[in-house]
């Protein structure tokens, strides 16, 4: 297929600077999306971009689509506060099984090496998880985060303002009542709307009010890391209680509600990270395109057609021009998975480079910008909607990726 002049005008061979040249000047959050998980090429691309952002643009943090609580152990490791085997840190510190990927291991290894080489007074790199402690099979119990929040408040406030630890433990009960895998698809197996759960939501709300109402006191006397952790526990506990309540819902909006709550938890975490990092530099975020896109999310699920406001749409509304989104897509990954030549990815497949950066503003004016969306060959990835190019700041096209076995590879 011949490459048109208009398509050549939109394209540059991949380099980190080709990506950053497309970004708005006041970018505080660079959201790099991927079309599927578990592809090392996308993780390698992220790692190369992050190293460039650190060296040339003052970035000092990265947030990935992973459990926000588990990620604390990774951050402690890259900051030198803890030691241990790298493989163990990555395996236990990434949610969704993402710790098995070599690219995530390399990111953590490099961040620790970079921090070890810093001089006195230089800002270290921080690692964050953007996601809640959620998996496809369900959600974590809210009790541990709620009890840690109560303990933090108890270190600074009169005990009579707080529920007793015994009361919280009684209401939470054993963790396995919250983590029942069958509750993901059977609301009758969820504890999320039980009398205990309703009472816990009221208590959580009261604790969050105390955390906010005493902000001047905590800012003056609390350890900054402990104060940050208290806010993280507050967001996590309240988010999990809402998510479990949605799991117990029986209406037709149940799955939409779960997507909304997950997207909101990610957006709240990323907004908090942005505020924390404001003095130190911008943040790179890496997650699925569907989470980070500015437009509403749409997803077929059995007989349901899900639609929700994504994490990216929420952040773009809150942060304005400080939020930038670069989507990644690919051409083919197996002999039986080449894109239709009339689709967006099919048009880009004419590009000769293995990896290309494209300006979406120019791309929208080309035949590729008017092409039809790709219909995925299986459930493990989503193509780019060319009608949404105006909501992107950049597109990265990887010509070929290997097919991988497992949940994310379609094999």
C-alpha positions in Angstrom: 0.0 0.0 0.0 1.3 3.4 -0.9 1.7 6.1 1.8 -0.1 9.3 0.9 1.7 12.6 1.3 -0.9 13.7 3.8 -0.2 10.7 6.0 3.6 11.2 5.7 3.0 14.8 6.9 1.3 13.5 10.0 4.0 10.9 10.9 7.4 10.9 12.5 9.5 7.8 13.4 9.1 7.1 17.1 11.3 8.9 19.5 10.4 10.3 23.0 11.0 13.8 21.7 8.5 13.2 18.9 5.9 12.5 21.5 6.7 15.5 23.8 6.8 17.8 20.8 3.0 17.2 20.5 2.1 18.0 24.1 0.5 21.2 25.4 3.1 23.4 27.1 1.4 23.2 30.5 1.1 19.5 30.7 1.0 18.2 34.3 -0.3 14.7 33.5 0.8 12.8 30.4 -1.5 9.9 30.0 0.0 7.2 27.7 -2.6 4.6 26.7 -2.2 1.1 25.4 -4.8 -0.9 23.4 -4.2 -4.1 25.3 -2.3 -5.4 28.3 0.7 -7.7 28.5 2.5 -6.6 25.3 6.2 -6.0 26.1 6.5 -3.6 23.2 4.1 -1.2 24.8 5.9 -1.4 28.2 9.3 -0.9 26.5 7.9 2.2 24.8 6.6 3.5 28.1 9.9 2.9 29.8 11.9 4.7 27.1 9.5 7.6 27.2 9.7 7.8 31.0 13.5 7.9 31.0 13.4 10.8 28.5 10.7 12.7 30.6 12.8 12.3 33.7 16.0 13.5 32.0 14.7 16.3 29.8 11.3 17.4 31.2 11.5 17.2 35.0 9.1 14.3 35.5 9.5 12.7 38.9 6.7 10.2 39.1 4.9 7.5 37.2 1.4 6.0 37.9 0.3 2.7 36.4 -2.9 0.8 36.1 -2.4 -1.2 39.3 -3.5 -1.5 42.9 -2.8 1.8 44.7 -2.2 0.0 48.0 0.1 -2.7 46.7 2.1 -0.1 44.8 3.3 1.4 48.2 5.7 -1.5 48.5 7.1 -0.8 45.1 7.6 2.9 45.9 9.3 2.0 49.1 11.6 -0.3 47.1 12.5 2.2 44.4 13.1 4.9 47.1 15.5 2.7 48.9 13.4 2.4 52.1 13.2 -1.4 51.7 15.3 -4.1 50.2 14.3 -7.5 48.9 14.2 -9.5 45.7 13.2 -7.5 42.7 11.0 -10.3 41.3 9.1 -10.5 44.6 8.6 -6.8 44.8 7.2 -6.6 41.3 5.1 -9.7 41.6 3.5 -8.6 44.9 3.4 -4.8 44.1 1.5 -4.9 40.8 -2.2 -5.8 40.6 -4.0 -7.7 37.8 -1.0 -10.1 37.4 1.0 -7.3 35.7 4.0 -8.1 37.9 4.8 -11.0 35.6 5.8 -8.7 32.7 9.5 -8.0 32.1 8.8 -4.4 31.2 7.3 -3.7 34.6 10.3 -5.4 36.3 12.7 -3.2 34.2 10.8 0.0 35.1 11.1 -0.7 38.8 14.8 -1.8 38.5 15.7 1.4 36.6 13.8 3.7 39.1 15.7 2.2 42.0 19.0 2.5 40.2 18.2 6.2 39.3 17.3 7.0 42.9 20.4 5.3 44.3 22.5 7.7 42.1 21.0 10.9 43.3 22.9 13.5 45.3 21.8 15.1 48.5 18.7 17.3 48.0 17.8 15.9 44.6 14.2 14.8 44.1 13.7 11.0 43.9 11.4 9.2 41.5 8.1 8.0 43.0 6.0 5.1 41.8 2.2 5.0 42.2 -0.7 2.7 41.5 -3.7 4.5 40.0 -6.3 1.8 40.3 -8.2 0.7 43.3 -7.6 -2.8 44.9 -9.9 -4.3 42.3 -9.7 -7.4 40.1 -12.0 -8.9 37.5 -13.2 -11.4 40.1 -14.1 -8.8 42.7 -12.8 -6.2 45.1 -10.8 -6.1 48.3 -12.3 -5.8 51.7 -12.5 -2.2 52.9 -11.6 -3.0 56.5 -7.8 -2.7 56.5 -7.9 0.7 54.9 -10.7 1.9 57.2 -8.9 0.7 60.3 -5.6 2.3 59.3 -7.5 5.6 58.7 -9.1 5.3 62.2 -5.6 4.6 63.7 -4.1 7.7 62.0 -6.9 9.9 63.3 -6.6 8.3 66.8 -2.9 9.5 66.9 -4.1 13.1 66.7 -7.7 13.5 67.8 -9.6 12.7 71.0 -10.7 9.0 71.1 -14.3 9.9 71.8 -14.6 11.3 68.3 -13.8 7.9 66.8 -15.5 4.5 66.6 -13.7 1.8 68.5 -11.4 -0.6 66.7 -13.6 -3.4 68.1 -16.7 -2.0 66.5 -15.0 -1.6 63.1 -13.7 -5.2 63.3 -17.1 -6.5 64.2 -18.8 -4.7 61.3 -16.1 -5.7 58.8 -16.1 -9.3 59.8 -13.9 -11.8 58.0 -12.3 -10.6 54.7 -13.6 -13.5 52.7 -17.2 -12.2 53.0 -16.1 -9.2 50.9 -13.9 -11.1 48.4 -16.4 -13.8 47.4 -15.6 -14.3 43.7 -19.1 -15.2 42.8 -20.3 -11.7 43.8 -18.8 -10.3 40.6 -21.7 -11.8 38.6 -24.2 -12.7 41.3 -25.4 -9.7 43.4 -27.0 -12.0 45.9 -23.5 -13.2 46.9 -22.3 -9.6 47.7 -22.2 -8.2 51.2 -22.2 -4.6 49.8 -25.7 -3.6 50.9 -25.9 -5.5 54.2 -26.7 -3.7 57.4 -23.1 -3.9 58.4 -21.9 -2.4 55.1 -24.4 0.4 55.3 -23.2 1.2 58.8 -19.6 1.1 57.6 -20.3 3.6 54.9 -21.7 6.0 57.5 -18.6 5.5 59.7 -16.3 6.0 56.7 -18.0 9.2 55.8 -17.6 10.5 59.4 -13.9 9.6 59.4 -13.4 11.3 56.0 -15.0 14.5 57.4 -12.7 14.4 60.4 -9.7 14.0 58.1 -10.8 17.0 56.1 -12.0 19.2 58.9 -8.7 19.0 60.8 -6.5 19.6 57.8 -4.6 22.5 59.3 -3.7 20.4 62.4 -2.6 17.4 60.4 -0.6 19.5 57.9 1.3 21.1 60.8 2.0 18.1 63.0 1.6 14.8 61.1 4.4 13.1 59.3 3.8 14.0 55.6 4.1 10.3 54.4 1.6 9.2 57.1 -0.8 12.0 56.1 -0.6 11.1 52.5 -1.3 7.5 53.4 -4.3 8.5 55.5 -5.8 10.3 52.5 -5.1 7.2 50.3 -6.8 5.0 52.9 -9.8 7.3 53.0 -10.2 7.3 49.2 -9.7 3.5 49.1 -12.1 2.6 52.0 -14.9 4.9 50.7 -14.3 3.8 47.1 -14.4 0.1 48.0 -17.6 0.5 50.0 -19.3 2.2 47.1 -18.0 -0.5 44.7 -19.3 -3.3 46.9 -22.6 -1.6 47.2 -22.7 -1.5 43.4 -21.9 -5.2 43.2 -24.9 -5.9 45.3 -27.2 -3.9 42.9 -29.7 -5.8 40.9 -30.9 -3.3 38.3 -30.0 -3.1 34.6 -27.4 -0.4 35.4 -25.3 -2.7 37.6 -22.3 -3.2 35.3 -22.3 0.5 34.2 -22.2 1.4 37.9 -19.2 -0.8 38.5 -17.3 0.9 35.6 -18.3 4.3 36.9 -17.0 3.5 40.4 -13.7 2.1 39.1 -13.2 5.1 36.8 -13.9 7.5 39.6 -11.5 5.8 42.0 -8.8 6.0 39.4 -9.5 9.7 38.7 -9.5 10.6 42.4 -6.2 8.8 42.9 -4.6 10.5 39.9 -5.9 13.9 40.9 -4.4 13.5 44.4 -1.1 12.3 42.9 -1.1 15.4 40.6 -1.6 17.7 43.6 1.1 16.0 45.6 3.6 16.1 42.7 2.8 19.7 41.6 5.9 21.1 43.2 8.2 18.3 42.0 7.1 17.9 38.3 4.6 16.3 36.0 3.5 12.7 36.1 3.4 10.0 33.5 0.3 7.8 33.7 0.2 4.4 31.9 -3.1 2.5 31.5 -5.5 1.1 28.9 -6.6 3.6 26.2 -10.2 3.0 27.4 -9.4 4.3 30.8 -7.4 7.4 29.7 -9.4 8.6 26.7 -11.2 11.9 27.0 -14.5 10.6 25.5 -17.1 8.4 27.3 -16.2 4.7 27.4 -18.3 2.1 25.6 -17.9 -1.6 26.0 -20.1 -4.6 24.9 -20.5 -7.1 27.7 -22.7 -10.0 26.8 -26.2 -8.6 26.3 -25.2 -5.3 27.9 -23.8 -2.2 26.1 -21.8 -0.4 28.8 -21.3 3.4 28.7 -19.6 5.5 31.4 -17.5 8.6 31.9 -13.9 7.4 31.8 -11.0 8.3 34.1 -9.5 10.4 31.3 -12.8 12.3 30.7 -13.0 13.1 34.5 -9.4 14.2 34.7 -9.6 16.3 31.5 -12.6 18.1 33.0 -10.8 18.7 36.3 -7.3 19.5 35.0 -8.1 21.2 31.6 -5.1 21.8 29.4 -2.8 20.2 32.1 -4.1 16.8 31.0 -2.6 15.3 27.8 -3.6 11.9 26.2 -1.5 9.9 23.8 -3.1 6.7 22.5 -1.2 3.7 21.3 -2.4 1.2 18.7 -1.0 -1.5 16.5 -1.2 -3.1 13.1 -1.1 -6.8 13.4 0.0 -9.5 15.8 -0.7 -12.8 14.0 -1.2 -14.0 10.4 -4.9 -14.1 11.0 -5.1 -10.7 12.7 -4.3 -8.0 10.0 -6.5 -5.0 10.1 -8.9 -4.4 7.2 -7.1 -1.9 4.8 -10.2 0.4 5.0 -9.9 0.8 8.8 -7.9 3.3 10.8 -5.1 0.8 11.7 -5.3 -0.6 8.2 -4.4 2.8 6.7 -1.6 3.3 9.2 -0.2 -0.1 8.3 1.2 1.5 5.1 3.7 3.4 7.2 7.2 1.8 6.7 8.6 2.4 10.3 8.2 -0.2 13.0 6.9 2.5 15.3 5.5 5.9 14.4 4.3 9.0 16.2 1.4 10.8 14.6 -0.1 14.2 15.1 -3.8 13.7 15.5 -4.7 17.2 14.2 -3.0 16.5 10.9 -4.1 12.8 10.9 -7.7 13.8 11.1 -7.5 15.5 7.7 -6.1 12.4 6.0 -8.0 9.4 4.6 -7.0 7.5 7.8 -8.9 10.1 9.8 -12.0 9.3 7.9 -11.5 5.5 7.9 -13.9 3.1 9.7 -13.0 1.8 13.2 -11.3 -1.5 13.4 -13.4 -4.5 14.6 -11.2 -6.5 17.0 -10.5 -10.1 16.1 -11.1 -11.0 19.8 -11.9 -9.5 23.2 -8.4 -8.6 24.2 -7.9 -5.3 22.5 -9.8 -2.3 21.1 -9.0 -0.2 18.0 -8.9 3.6 17.9 -12.0 5.5 16.8 -10.8 8.0 14.2 -13.8 10.1 15.1 -12.1 10.8 18.4 -8.8 12.1 17.1 -9.7 15.6 18.1 -9.7 14.5 21.7 -6.1 13.1 21.5 -2.8 14.9 21.8 -0.8 12.1 20.0 -1.0 8.7 18.5 1.7 6.0 18.6 1.4 3.3 16.0 3.3 0.0 16.5 3.4 -1.9 13.2 3.6 -5.4 14.6 3.4 -7.1 18.0 3.7 -10.8 18.9 0.7 -12.8 19.9 1.0 -13.8 23.5 -0.8 -16.6 25.4 -2.9 -15.8 28.4 -5.6 -13.5 29.5 -4.3 -10.5 27.6 -2.9 -12.1 24.5 -5.9 -13.8 23.1 -4.1 -17.1 22.9 
